[in-house]
Amino acid sequence: MKVIYKITYPNGKIYVGKDLTGTLNYFGSADSKLIERDFTPEQMRDFTVRKQILWESETATDKEVNVKEVEFIKELQSNNPSVGYNQWPKFKVAPQPGV
């Protein structure tokens, strides 16, 4: 089963990823150093994350899963540094009217 998942960290920030093998304990390849900056050493001593399956398919091609992953990243804005830890695609701030 191929899946798109969302990881929610204790600070409320999220990471959206894909798993092409349907492995239960796969939690993606988010940048550990980036995440660690948001937590104190004490907070890291008792750390709970939540993994939710957002989408799944037994028939989608890897390319279709890649496209779906980007759709969810953009929809949930997990590439916005104030919202999440996805670093790709780069988050683009919408232009302000009259600026």
Backbone atoms as SQL, in Angstrom:
CREATE TABLE atoms (id INTEGER PRIMARY KEY, chain TEXT, resi INTEGER, resn TEXT, atom TEXT, x REAL, y REAL, z REAL);
INSERT INTO atoms VALUES
  (1, 'A', 1, 'MET', 'N', 0.848, -1.190, 0.000),
  (2, 'A', 1, 'MET', 'CA', 0.000, 0.000, 0.000),
  (3, 'A', 1, 'MET', 'C', 0.884, 1.241, 0.000),
  (4, 'A', 2, 'LYS', 'N', 0.636, 2.138, -0.912),
  (5, 'A', 2, 'LYS', 'CA', 1.349, 3.415, -0.970),
  (6, 'A', 2, 'LYS', 'C', 0.517, 4.444, -0.225),
  (7, 'A', 3, 'VAL', 'N', 1.193, 5.270, 0.582),
  (8, 'A', 3, 'VAL', 'CA', 0.455, 6.219, 1.414),
  (9, 'A', 3, 'VAL', 'C', 1.111, 7.590, 1.411),
  (10, 'A', 4, 'ILE', 'N', 0.287, 8.597, 1.680),
  (11, 'A', 4, 'ILE', 'CA', 0.730, 9.941, 2.030),
  (12, 'A', 4, 'ILE', 'C', 0.326, 10.109, 3.487),
  (13, 'A', 5, 'TYR', 'N', 1.266, 10.575, 4.302),
  (14, 'A', 5, 'TYR', 'CA', 1.002, 10.695, 5.727),
  (15, 'A', 5, 'TYR', 'C', 1.370, 12.083, 6.229),
  (16, 'A', 6, 'LYS', 'N', 0.843, 12.403, 7.401),
  (17, 'A', 6, 'LYS', 'CA', 1.174, 13.650, 8.083),
  (18, 'A', 6, 'LYS', 'C', 1.688, 13.296, 9.463),
  (19, 'A', 7, 'ILE', 'N', 2.847, 13.847, 9.807),
  (20, 'A', 7, 'ILE', 'CA', 3.401, 13.707, 11.146),
  (21, 'A', 7, 'ILE', 'C', 3.142, 15.025, 11.866),
  (22, 'A', 8, 'THR', 'N', 2.594, 14.966, 13.063),
  (23, 'A', 8, 'THR', 'CA', 2.376, 16.155, 13.883),
  (24, 'A', 8, 'THR', 'C', 3.275, 16.058, 15.106),
  (25, 'A', 9, 'TYR', 'N', 4.072, 17.089, 15.304),
  (26, 'A', 9, 'TYR', 'CA', 5.025, 17.153, 16.410),
  (27, 'A', 9, 'TYR', 'C', 4.387, 17.843, 17.610),
  (28, 'A', 10, 'PRO', 'N', 4.987, 17.718, 18.802),
  (29, 'A', 10, 'PRO', 'CA', 4.380, 18.295, 20.006),
  (30, 'A', 10, 'PRO', 'C', 4.144, 19.807, 19.940),
  (31, 'A', 11, 'ASN', 'N', 4.897, 20.521, 19.101),
  (32, 'A', 11, 'ASN', 'CA', 4.706, 21.965, 18.966),
  (33, 'A', 11, 'ASN', 'C', 3.627, 22.317, 17.948),
  (34, 'A', 12, 'GLY', 'N', 2.979, 21.309, 17.370),
  (35, 'A', 12, 'GLY', 'CA', 1.907, 21.539, 16.404),
  (36, 'A', 12, 'GLY', 'C', 2.374, 21.624, 14.966),
  (37, 'A', 13, 'LYS', 'N', 3.684, 21.716, 14.744),
  (38, 'A', 13, 'LYS', 'CA', 4.183, 21.747, 13.372),
  (39, 'A', 13, 'LYS', 'C', 4.042, 20.366, 12.748),
  (40, 'A', 14, 'ILE', 'N', 3.957, 20.353, 11.406),
  (41, 'A', 14, 'ILE', 'CA', 3.691, 19.103, 10.700),
  (42, 'A', 14, 'ILE', 'C', 4.751, 18.820, 9.639),
  (43, 'A', 15, 'TYR', 'N', 4.782, 17.567, 9.237),
  (44, 'A', 15, 'TYR', 'CA', 5.607, 17.115, 8.116),
  (45, 'A', 15, 'TYR', 'C', 4.739, 16.184, 7.295),
  (46, 'A', 16, 'VAL', 'N', 4.698, 16.401, 5.977),
  (47, 'A', 16, 'VAL', 'CA', 3.947, 15.542, 5.068),
  (48, 'A', 16, 'VAL', 'C', 4.953, 14.730, 4.261),
  (49, 'A', 17, 'GLY', 'N', 4.701, 13.437, 4.177),
  (50, 'A', 17, 'GLY', 'CA', 5.606, 12.573, 3.432),
  (51, 'A', 17, 'GLY', 'C', 4.868, 11.453, 2.742),
  (52, 'A', 18, 'LYS', 'N', 5.646, 10.652, 2.044),
  (53, 'A', 18, 'LYS', 'CA', 5.074, 9.505, 1.337),
  (54, 'A', 18, 'LYS', 'C', 5.831, 8.254, 1.732),
  (55, 'A', 19, 'ASP', 'N', 5.160, 7.134, 1.638),
  (56, 'A', 19, 'ASP', 'CA', 5.765, 5.835, 1.852),
  (57, 'A', 19, 'ASP', 'C', 5.264, 4.936, 0.740),
  (58, 'A', 20, 'LEU', 'N', 6.192, 4.479, -0.078),
  (59, 'A', 20, 'LEU', 'CA', 5.830, 3.656, -1.230),
  (60, 'A', 20, 'LEU', 'C', 5.730, 2.177, -0.873),
  (61, 'A', 21, 'THR', 'N', 6.010, 1.836, 0.382),
  (62, 'A', 21, 'THR', 'CA', 5.987, 0.432, 0.798),
  (63, 'A', 21, 'THR', 'C', 4.935, 0.139, 1.856),
  (64, 'A', 22, 'GLY', 'N', 4.315, 1.174, 2.433),
  (65, 'A', 22, 'GLY', 'CA', 3.289, 0.974, 3.443),
  (66, 'A', 22, 'GLY', 'C', 3.841, 0.480, 4.772),
  (67, 'A', 23, 'THR', 'N', 5.043, 0.890, 5.113),
  (68, 'A', 23, 'THR', 'CA', 5.680, 0.464, 6.356),
  (69, 'A', 23, 'THR', 'C', 5.128, 1.253, 7.537),
  (70, 'A', 24, 'LEU', 'N', 4.642, 0.561, 8.544),
  (71, 'A', 24, 'LEU', 'CA', 4.013, 1.207, 9.691),
  (72, 'A', 24, 'LEU', 'C', 4.947, 2.166, 10.411),
  (73, 'A', 25, 'ASN', 'N', 6.193, 1.782, 10.633),
  (74, 'A', 25, 'ASN', 'CA', 7.070, 2.611, 11.455),
  (75, 'A', 25, 'ASN', 'C', 7.974, 3.529, 10.650),
  (76, 'A', 26, 'TYR', 'N', 7.636, 3.809, 9.403),
  (77, 'A', 26, 'TYR', 'CA', 8.389, 4.793, 8.624),
  (78, 'A', 26, 'TYR', 'C', 7.829, 6.176, 8.915),
  (79, 'A', 27, 'PHE', 'N', 8.709, 7.080, 9.327),
  (80, 'A', 27, 'PHE', 'CA', 8.281, 8.423, 9.707),
  (81, 'A', 27, 'PHE', 'C', 8.937, 9.499, 8.851),
  (82, 'A', 28, 'GLY', 'N', 9.403, 9.140, 7.693),
  (83, 'A', 28, 'GLY', 'CA', 9.886, 10.128, 6.749),
  (84, 'A', 28, 'GLY', 'C', 11.327, 10.533, 6.926),
  (85, 'A', 29, 'SER', 'N', 11.689, 11.534, 6.150),
  (86, 'A', 29, 'SER', 'CA', 13.073, 11.999, 6.127),
  (87, 'A', 29, 'SER', 'C', 13.156, 13.489, 6.427),
  (88, 'A', 30, 'ALA', 'N', 12.338, 13.934, 7.358),
  (89, 'A', 30, 'ALA', 'CA', 12.408, 15.338, 7.774),
  (90, 'A', 30, 'ALA', 'C', 13.798, 15.597, 8.368),
  (91, 'A', 31, 'ASP', 'N', 14.279, 16.823, 8.235),
  (92, 'A', 31, 'ASP', 'CA', 15.598, 17.211, 8.717),
  (93, 'A', 31, 'ASP', 'C', 15.610, 17.251, 10.252),
  (94, 'A', 32, 'SER', 'N', 16.302, 16.310, 10.867),
  (95, 'A', 32, 'SER', 'CA', 16.335, 16.214, 12.332),
  (96, 'A', 32, 'SER', 'C', 16.874, 17.477, 12.982),
  (97, 'A', 33, 'LYS', 'N', 17.917, 18.049, 12.415),
  (98, 'A', 33, 'LYS', 'CA', 18.506, 19.266, 12.999),
  (99, 'A', 33, 'LYS', 'C', 17.506, 20.417, 12.982),
  (100, 'A', 34, 'LEU', 'N', 16.748, 20.522, 11.914),
  (101, 'A', 34, 'LEU', 'CA', 15.722, 21.558, 11.802),
  (102, 'A', 34, 'LEU', 'C', 14.672, 21.388, 12.903),
  (103, 'A', 35, 'ILE', 'N', 14.234, 20.171, 13.115),
  (104, 'A', 35, 'ILE', 'CA', 13.220, 19.897, 14.134),
  (105, 'A', 35, 'ILE', 'C', 13.783, 20.123, 15.533),
  (106, 'A', 36, 'GLU', 'N', 15.001, 19.652, 15.771),
  (107, 'A', 36, 'GLU', 'CA', 15.606, 19.761, 17.099),
  (108, 'A', 36, 'GLU', 'C', 15.736, 21.204, 17.571),
  (109, 'A', 37, 'ARG', 'N', 15.875, 22.134, 16.658),
  (110, 'A', 37, 'ARG', 'CA', 15.994, 23.552, 17.034),
  (111, 'A', 37, 'ARG', 'C', 14.749, 24.080, 17.739),
  (112, 'A', 38, 'ASP', 'N', 13.616, 23.422, 17.505),
  (113, 'A', 38, 'ASP', 'CA', 12.352, 23.880, 18.086),
  (114, 'A', 38, 'ASP', 'C', 12.071, 23.302, 19.474),
  (115, 'A', 39, 'PHE', 'N', 12.967, 22.454, 19.983),
  (116, 'A', 39, 'PHE', 'CA', 12.707, 21.788, 21.256),
  (117, 'A', 39, 'PHE', 'C', 13.917, 21.892, 22.176),
  (118, 'A', 40, 'THR', 'N', 13.627, 22.031, 23.463),
  (119, 'A', 40, 'THR', 'CA', 14.694, 22.049, 24.465),
  (120, 'A', 40, 'THR', 'C', 15.145, 20.610, 24.727),
  (121, 'A', 41, 'PRO', 'N', 16.339, 20.446, 25.308),
  (122, 'A', 41, 'PRO', 'CA', 16.771, 19.083, 25.663),
  (123, 'A', 41, 'PRO', 'C', 15.763, 18.387, 26.580),
  (124, 'A', 42, 'GLU', 'N', 15.165, 19.118, 27.489),
  (125, 'A', 42, 'GLU', 'CA', 14.173, 18.514, 28.386),
  (126, 'A', 42, 'GLU', 'C', 12.942, 18.046, 27.604),
  (127, 'A', 43, 'GLN', 'N', 12.484, 18.851, 26.652),
  (128, 'A', 43, 'GLN', 'CA', 11.325, 18.459, 25.844),
  (129, 'A', 43, 'GLN', 'C', 11.630, 17.215, 25.015),
  (130, 'A', 44, 'MET', 'N', 12.866, 17.051, 24.605),
  (131, 'A', 44, 'MET', 'CA', 13.237, 15.896, 23.786),
  (132, 'A', 44, 'MET', 'C', 13.305, 14.602, 24.600),
  (133, 'A', 45, 'ARG', 'N', 13.267, 14.698, 25.908),
  (134, 'A', 45, 'ARG', 'CA', 13.352, 13.516, 26.762),
  (135, 'A', 45, 'ARG', 'C', 12.028, 12.743, 26.798),
  (136, 'A', 46, 'ASP', 'N', 10.920, 13.411, 26.490),
  (137, 'A', 46, 'ASP', 'CA', 9.607, 12.763, 26.444),
  (138, 'A', 46, 'ASP', 'C', 8.892, 13.359, 25.245),
  (139, 'A', 47, 'PHE', 'N', 8.954, 12.669, 24.131),
  (140, 'A', 47, 'PHE', 'CA', 8.597, 13.237, 22.842),
  (141, 'A', 47, 'PHE', 'C', 7.599, 12.332, 22.146),
  (142, 'A', 48, 'THR', 'N', 6.418, 12.843, 21.870),
  (143, 'A', 48, 'THR', 'CA', 5.380, 12.054, 21.199),
  (144, 'A', 48, 'THR', 'C', 5.024, 12.708, 19.875),
  (145, 'A', 49, 'VAL', 'N', 4.991, 11.906, 18.801),
  (146, 'A', 49, 'VAL', 'CA', 4.539, 12.392, 17.501),
  (147, 'A', 49, 'VAL', 'C', 3.326, 11.562, 17.073),
  (148, 'A', 50, 'ARG', 'N', 2.538, 12.152, 16.203),
  (149, 'A', 50, 'ARG', 'CA', 1.346, 11.478, 15.683),
  (150, 'A', 50, 'ARG', 'C', 1.503, 11.306, 14.179),
  (151, 'A', 51, 'LYS', 'N', 1.216, 10.120, 13.697),
  (152, 'A', 51, 'LYS', 'CA', 1.246, 9.843, 12.264),
  (153, 'A', 51, 'LYS', 'C', -0.173, 9.531, 11.810),
  (154, 'A', 52, 'GLN', 'N', -0.626, 10.293, 10.795),
  (155, 'A', 52, 'GLN', 'CA', -1.959, 10.079, 10.231),
  (156, 'A', 52, 'GLN', 'C', -1.816, 9.782, 8.745),
  (157, 'A', 53, 'ILE', 'N', -2.533, 8.797, 8.277),
  (158, 'A', 53, 'ILE', 'CA', -2.576, 8.496, 6.849),
  (159, 'A', 53, 'ILE', 'C', -3.615, 9.427, 6.222),
  (160, 'A', 54, 'LEU', 'N', -3.147, 10.241, 5.269),
  (161, 'A', 54, 'LEU', 'CA', -4.037, 11.194, 4.598),
  (162, 'A', 54, 'LEU', 'C', -4.637, 10.616, 3.320),
  (163, 'A', 55, 'TRP', 'N', -3.898, 9.689, 2.700),
  (164, 'A', 55, 'TRP', 'CA', -4.305, 9.141, 1.399),
  (165, 'A', 55, 'TRP', 'C', -3.589, 7.822, 1.215),
  (166, 'A', 56, 'GLU', 'N', -4.237, 6.874, 0.556),
  (167, 'A', 56, 'GLU', 'CA', -3.587, 5.590, 0.285),
  (168, 'A', 56, 'GLU', 'C', -4.081, 5.018, -1.025),
  (169, 'A', 57, 'SER', 'N', -3.232, 4.190, -1.629),
  (170, 'A', 57, 'SER', 'CA', -3.596, 3.567, -2.893),
  (171, 'A', 57, 'SER', 'C', -2.810, 2.276, -3.083),
  (172, 'A', 58, 'GLU', 'N', -3.485, 1.285, -3.579),
  (173, 'A', 58, 'GLU', 'CA', -2.820, 0.031, -3.946),
  (174, 'A', 58, 'GLU', 'C', -2.427, 0.030, -5.419),
  (175, 'A', 59, 'THR', 'N', -2.941, 0.995, -6.192),
  (176, 'A', 59, 'THR', 'CA', -2.736, 0.954, -7.637),
  (177, 'A', 59, 'THR', 'C', -1.973, 2.151, -8.205),
  (178, 'A', 60, 'ALA', 'N', -1.778, 3.198, -7.429),
  (179, 'A', 60, 'ALA', 'CA', -1.115, 4.405, -7.942),
  (180, 'A', 60, 'ALA', 'C', 0.339, 4.104, -8.303),
  (181, 'A', 61, 'THR', 'N', 0.805, 4.772, -9.346),
  (182, 'A', 61, 'THR', 'CA', 2.224, 4.665, -9.703),
  (183, 'A', 61, 'THR', 'C', 3.025, 5.540, -8.743),
  (184, 'A', 62, 'ASP', 'N', 4.342, 5.311, -8.706),
  (185, 'A', 62, 'ASP', 'CA', 5.195, 6.147, -7.854),
  (186, 'A', 62, 'ASP', 'C', 5.078, 7.612, -8.256),
  (187, 'A', 63, 'LYS', 'N', 4.971, 7.863, -9.551),
  (188, 'A', 63, 'LYS', 'CA', 4.841, 9.243, -10.039),
  (189, 'A', 63, 'LYS', 'C', 3.548, 9.873, -9.523),
  (190, 'A', 64, 'GLU', 'N', 2.455, 9.121, -9.548),
  (191, 'A', 64, 'GLU', 'CA', 1.180, 9.634, -9.041),
  (192, 'A', 64, 'GLU', 'C', 1.268, 9.936, -7.540),
  (193, 'A', 65, 'VAL', 'N', 1.967, 9.091, -6.798),
  (194, 'A', 65, 'VAL', 'CA', 2.141, 9.320, -5.359),
  (195, 'A', 65, 'VAL', 'C', 2.960, 10.589, -5.131),
  (196, 'A', 66, 'ASN', 'N', 4.007, 10.788, -5.934),
  (197, 'A', 66, 'ASN', 'CA', 4.831, 11.998, -5.813),
  (198, 'A', 66, 'ASN', 'C', 3.995, 13.255, -6.032),
  (199, 'A', 67, 'VAL', 'N', 3.152, 13.236, -7.032),
  (200, 'A', 67, 'VAL', 'CA', 2.280, 14.377, -7.331),
  (201, 'A', 67, 'VAL', 'C', 1.324, 14.618, -6.166),
  (202, 'A', 68, 'LYS', 'N', 0.746, 13.546, -5.640),
  (203, 'A', 68, 'LYS', 'CA', -0.202, 13.662, -4.529),
  (204, 'A', 68, 'LYS', 'C', 0.490, 14.216, -3.287),
  (205, 'A', 69, 'GLU', 'N', 1.731, 13.809, -3.039),
  (206, 'A', 69, 'GLU', 'CA', 2.480, 14.319, -1.889),
  (207, 'A', 69, 'GLU', 'C', 2.638, 15.834, -1.977),
  (208, 'A', 70, 'VAL', 'N', 3.022, 16.325, -3.144),
  (209, 'A', 70, 'VAL', 'CA', 3.198, 17.776, -3.327),
  (210, 'A', 70, 'VAL', 'C', 1.866, 18.497, -3.146),
  (211, 'A', 71, 'GLU', 'N', 0.783, 17.914, -3.638),
  (212, 'A', 71, 'GLU', 'CA', -0.542, 18.519, -3.450),
  (213, 'A', 71, 'GLU', 'C', -0.839, 18.708, -1.962),
  (214, 'A', 72, 'PHE', 'N', -0.586, 17.680, -1.152),
  (215, 'A', 72, 'PHE', 'CA', -0.850, 17.775, 0.285),
  (216, 'A', 72, 'PHE', 'C', 0.088, 18.768, 0.969),
  (217, 'A', 73, 'ILE', 'N', 1.357, 18.786, 0.567),
  (218, 'A', 73, 'ILE', 'CA', 2.303, 19.747, 1.144),
  (219, 'A', 73, 'ILE', 'C', 1.801, 21.163, 0.916),
  (220, 'A', 74, 'LYS', 'N', 1.381, 21.452, -0.302),
  (221, 'A', 74, 'LYS', 'CA', 0.888, 22.796, -0.619),
  (222, 'A', 74, 'LYS', 'C', -0.432, 23.090, 0.081),
  (223, 'A', 75, 'GLU', 'N', -1.338, 22.129, 0.074),
  (224, 'A', 75, 'GLU', 'CA', -2.647, 22.325, 0.699),
  (225, 'A', 75, 'GLU', 'C', -2.518, 22.587, 2.199),
  (226, 'A', 76, 'LEU', 'N', -1.677, 21.822, 2.876),
  (227, 'A', 76, 'LEU', 'CA', -1.516, 21.950, 4.324),
  (228, 'A', 76, 'LEU', 'C', -0.447, 22.972, 4.703),
  (229, 'A', 77, 'GLN', 'N', 0.259, 23.496, 3.704),
  (230, 'A', 77, 'GLN', 'CA', 1.329, 24.482, 3.887),
  (231, 'A', 77, 'GLN', 'C', 2.424, 23.981, 4.823),
  (232, 'A', 78, 'SER', 'N', 2.693, 22.688, 4.756),
  (233, 'A', 78, 'SER', 'CA', 3.740, 22.139, 5.618),
  (234, 'A', 78, 'SER', 'C', 5.135, 22.574, 5.184),
  (235, 'A', 79, 'ASN', 'N', 5.229, 23.239, 4.043),
  (236, 'A', 79, 'ASN', 'CA', 6.506, 23.816, 3.594),
  (237, 'A', 79, 'ASN', 'C', 6.666, 25.262, 4.074),
  (238, 'A', 80, 'ASN', 'N', 5.665, 25.809, 4.750),
  (239, 'A', 80, 'ASN', 'CA', 5.761, 27.129, 5.376),
  (240, 'A', 80, 'ASN', 'C', 6.469, 26.919, 6.715),
  (241, 'A', 81, 'PRO', 'N', 7.645, 27.519, 6.915),
  (242, 'A', 81, 'PRO', 'CA', 8.409, 27.261, 8.140),
  (243, 'A', 81, 'PRO', 'C', 7.645, 27.527, 9.436),
  (244, 'A', 82, 'SER', 'N', 6.624, 28.361, 9.390),
  (245, 'A', 82, 'SER', 'CA', 5.851, 28.599, 10.611),
  (246, 'A', 82, 'SER', 'C', 4.800, 27.507, 10.842),
  (247, 'A', 83, 'VAL', 'N', 4.582, 26.659, 9.838),
  (248, 'A', 83, 'VAL', 'CA', 3.565, 25.609, 9.920),
  (249, 'A', 83, 'VAL', 'C', 4.187, 24.219, 10.004),
  (250, 'A', 84, 'GLY', 'N', 5.260, 24.001, 9.241),
  (251, 'A', 84, 'GLY', 'CA', 5.784, 22.646, 9.156),
  (252, 'A', 84, 'GLY', 'C', 7.250, 22.559, 8.806),
  (253, 'A', 85, 'TYR', 'N', 7.683, 21.321, 8.580),
  (254, 'A', 85, 'TYR', 'CA', 9.091, 21.021, 8.378),
  (255, 'A', 85, 'TYR', 'C', 9.446, 20.587, 6.961),
  (256, 'A', 86, 'ASN', 'N', 8.484, 20.546, 6.042),
  (257, 'A', 86, 'ASN', 'CA', 8.835, 20.243, 4.660),
  (258, 'A', 86, 'ASN', 'C', 9.646, 21.392, 4.086),
  (259, 'A', 87, 'GLN', 'N', 10.741, 21.073, 3.413),
  (260, 'A', 87, 'GLN', 'CA', 11.591, 22.103, 2.832),
  (261, 'A', 87, 'GLN', 'C', 11.445, 22.179, 1.318),
  (262, 'A', 88, 'TRP', 'N', 10.631, 21.276, 0.763),
  (263, 'A', 88, 'TRP', 'CA', 10.393, 21.263, -0.667),
  (264, 'A', 88, 'TRP', 'C', 8.943, 20.884, -0.909),
  (265, 'A', 89, 'PRO', 'N', 8.257, 21.469, -1.872),
  (266, 'A', 89, 'PRO', 'CA', 8.729, 22.616, -2.664),
  (267, 'A', 89, 'PRO', 'C', 8.858, 23.859, -1.789),
  (268, 'A', 90, 'LYS', 'N', 9.741, 24.751, -2.200),
  (269, 'A', 90, 'LYS', 'CA', 9.974, 25.969, -1.416),
  (270, 'A', 90, 'LYS', 'C', 8.665, 26.727, -1.242),
  (271, 'A', 91, 'PHE', 'N', 8.439, 27.218, -0.045),
  (272, 'A', 91, 'PHE', 'CA', 7.231, 27.982, 0.264),
  (273, 'A', 91, 'PHE', 'C', 7.348, 29.369, -0.360),
  (274, 'A', 92, 'LYS', 'N', 6.293, 29.787, -1.030),
  (275, 'A', 92, 'LYS', 'CA', 6.262, 31.110, -1.650),
  (276, 'A', 92, 'LYS', 'C', 5.190, 31.938, -0.955),
  (277, 'A', 93, 'VAL', 'N', 5.619, 33.054, -0.393),
  (278, 'A', 93, 'VAL', 'CA', 4.680, 33.950, 0.260),
  (279, 'A', 93, 'VAL', 'C', 3.869, 34.654, -0.814),
  (280, 'A', 94, 'ALA', 'N', 2.570, 34.660, -0.627),
  (281, 'A', 94, 'ALA', 'CA', 1.693, 35.327, -1.611),
  (282, 'A', 94, 'ALA', 'C', 1.958, 36.824, -1.590),
  (283, 'A', 95, 'PRO', 'N', 2.026, 37.452, -2.765),
  (284, 'A', 95, 'PRO', 'CA', 2.257, 38.892, -2.804),
  (285, 'A', 95, 'PRO', 'C', 1.114, 39.654, -2.134),
  (286, 'A', 96, 'GLN', 'N', 1.470, 40.686, -1.406),
  (287, 'A', 96, 'GLN', 'CA', 0.482, 41.529, -0.733),
  (288, 'A', 96, 'GLN', 'C', -0.074, 42.556, -1.711),
  (289, 'A', 97, 'PRO', 'N', -1.391, 42.738, -1.762),
  (290, 'A', 97, 'PRO', 'CA', -1.977, 43.733, -2.661),
  (291, 'A', 97, 'PRO', 'C', -1.466, 45.126, -2.315),
  (292, 'A', 98, 'GLY', 'N', -1.094, 45.874, -3.325),
  (293, 'A', 98, 'GLY', 'CA', -0.654, 47.252, -3.137),
  (294, 'A', 98, 'GLY', 'C', 0.768, 47.406, -2.652),
  (295, 'A', 99, 'VAL', 'N', 1.507, 46.291, -2.591),
  (296, 'A', 99, 'VAL', 'CA', 2.908, 46.392, -2.122),
  (297, 'A', 99, 'VAL', 'C', 3.841, 46.321, -3.300);
